[in-house]
Amino acid sequence: MPREPRARIVEVFSSLQGEATLVGLPQVFVRFFGCNLRCLWCDSPETLRESHQQGRPPAPCRLEIAPGGEQFETRANPLPLSALLAAVERLNAVPHHSLALTGGEPLLHAGFLEAFMPALRAAGWRLYLETNGLLPEHLARVVQWTDWLAMDLKPPSCTGDPLPDWLERHRAFLEAARGGPKLIIKLIVTREAAEAELRDAFSLAAELAPDASLTLQPVTPFGSVHETPSLAQMRRWQRLAGEHLREVRVIP
């Protein structure tokens, strides 16, 4: 008998979407372990834990017991598909707009998502996939079950993670997404953002996703990042992006 698919999950909980064009809408969040980037300001460092590679069992996952109740049970990782589906469904006791697959980087779990996402669709969920937009081959495996694709743009001056081929990888990702789900683009900007990189990112988005909404989000100080961009910087970058795209938002 085939082994049931399993994945390393950080947590499952009910909350409100806090970013981009679906801000304020109720969602169930499924947060996956692991990421292929190390952004200086990462506000989910718990998703980067790799204890299983150090001879220790992986950290357990937290599963909210009732929607919005902020009470959790813990389960051992990796979590079987059936247990994860059950954890999601018990939060469906109150209406939610959609289910968010987030991390970390959920597309690192593309093999698991190939089983998980169609099962969620069959249960009536609409799916919001949040990704750093750097794994086009992984996206191609699951794009058919994605309703909203919330993609980050990751200029190295904004992440502190030197990635020389970031623009080419984003290009391949946007090409893999064309003609598919509703595309939502987000760019977290730091005070040190290089304007040339921002212009390249805006130009790429306009070329391959001219109808997408772009949200510029000032970094929240975390980790080694202590300052956020000024309002003047945010307004200038919004004007620059507006030279390329029709809808550019700033989250204050």
N, C-alpha and C positions, 0 to 999 in steps of 0.2 A: 504494500500500500504506500502511495507517495506520502512523504513527510509534509505535515501542515506547514505552510509558510509562516515565518516568524520575523520579527523586526525588533530592533532596540528602540524603545520609546521612552522619552523623557517624561511626558505627562499628557493627559487628556482632560480637558476642562471646558466649561462654558464661560464665554465673556463677550466683550464688544470689540469689534475690529477698530484698531486705533490708527490706521494709516490709509493713505491714498483715497480712492473714490468711494470705497464702501465704508468709510469711517463712521462709527456709531452703530453699525448694524450687528445684531446678535449672531454669533457663530459658535460652533463647537470647534475647538482647536485640538489637533493631534500633532504633537511636537516630537520630531525624530532626533536621535543622537547623530552626531558627526557633521563635519563641514570641511570643505576643500579650501576654505579661506581662513585667514586669521586677522580679521579687521581689528584695528587697535581699540575701537570703541564698542566691540561686541557686547551687547547687553544680555546675551544668553550663554555665558561661559560654561554653564552646566551642560550644554549640548556638546561641548568639545571633549568631555571626559572620555578617556580611552583606557579605563582601568583593566579591561579584559586583555589588553596587550602587555600588561605588566604582571601577568600571572594571577590577577585577582578577578573574581566574578564581576560582571558589569553592574553598574549602579542600578537599583530597582526603578521601576516607573511608578508615577503617581497617577491615580485614576480618581477623578472627582466623583463623589457618591451621588449627589443630586445637583442639578444645574444651578449655579450661582451660590451654592451652599458653602463653598470654600472648605469642605471637609473631604479628605482624600483617604483612599486605601493604597497600599503599596503592593506591587506584584513583581515577581522576579523577571528579569530580562534574559533573553529576548522573549517578547510576548507573542503567543500564537495568534493567528488571524482571527479565529473564532472568539477569543477573549477580547481582542481589540474591538471587534464589531459589537460585542455585547456591551462594552464600556461606552461606546458611542451611542448606542440605541437607548440606554437608560437615561442619557441626557436629553433625549428627544421628547421628554415629558412636557416640555414647554417649546413653543415654536422658535425655530432658528432660521435665519436667512439662508445659511449655507454652512458647509464644513470646510475649515481651513487646514490644509496640510502644510506644516511649517517646520522649522528647525532652529539651529542647524540648517542643513541642506537636505530636504526630503528626496531630491532626485538621486542622491547617493543610494537610495533604497528602491530604485526603479524596478528591480525584480519582484520585490514584495508589492509595490504599488500596482503591478500588472494584475495581481489577484485582489488587492484591497479596493482599488478604485471602482472596478465594475461591480463589486459586491455592494459598495456604498450607493452607486447609481441605482442598482436594482432595489435598494431599500428606500429610494426616493430622494436621496440627498443630491443637492447641487454642490459642485466641488470647486474650491478656490485653492489653487496651488501657488505657494509663495516660494520663490527661488532666486538665487543670485544670478541666474541667467548665463551660466558658464559651462553647462553640460548639455549641449544640443543633442548628442546621441542618446542620452538618457531621456530627454524630453520626448523624442520621437517615439519612444516605447509607450508613453502614457498620455500623449496629447489628446487622443480621441475621447478620453473620459473627463477632460478638463473643461469646466465652464468659464472660469476666470483664471487667467494666467498673470499673476502679480510678479513682475520681473524687476529686479534691481539692475541698475547700471553701476559698475564698480571701477571708476577711475582710480588708479593707484594713489594719487595724491589725496584722495578722500578716505582710503582704507588703511594706508600704511603698509599694505601687502603688495610688494613689487610683482606685478604680473605683466610681463612685456607684451603678451599677445592678447590682452584683455579685450581690445576693440575687435580683433578678428574673431574671438570666441563669442562675443556678443552678436556679431554679424551672423555667424552660423546659427546661433540660437534664435534670433529673430526670423531668419529664413525658415527654420524648422517650425516656427509658430504661425507662419503666414497662412491665412485662410482657416484658422482653427478657432480657439476660444477667444473670448473677449480679453483684450490685452490691456493691462494696467502697468505702467512703468513708473518706477520710483528711483530717486537718486538721493542718497543721504550725503549732504555736503558738510565739509568741515571748514574751519577758518582758513586752512592752508590749501584749499582746493585750487588746482592749477587751471586757469581760465582756458588754456589751449586744450586741455583734456575735456573740460566741460563742453567746449564748442564741438569737439569731435563726437562726444556722446550725443549731443543734441542733433547734430547733422545725421548721424547714423539712425537715430530714432525717426527723424523726419523722412529719411530715404525709405526705410523698410516698414515703418508703422506710423504713417502720417495721421491716421485717425485715432491713435491711442492717446489717452490722457497721461500727462507727465506730472508727477508730484515731486517737488523739491522739498526735502525734509532736513531742517538743520539738525546736526548731530546732537544727541543728548550726552552731555559729559558723563563718561564712564571709563573705568580702567585708567589708562594713561592719557586720555583726552580730557582736558579740564576746561576748555572754552568752546562756546558755540559761535557760529558766524553772527555778524552784526545784521541788523535789519537792513542796513544799506547794502550789504553784500547780497542778501537774499533777494532784494528787489532788483538789483542789477542782474543777477543770474536769471531771475524770472524774465526780465526783458530780453536777455540774450536768447533764452530758450524760446521765447515768443516769436523771435525772428524765424524760427524753424517749424514750430508746432502750433496748432490752433488752440489747444487747451493746456495751460500750464498753471498748476496750483502750487501754493506754498502752505505747508502746515506750520502755523505760528509756533 
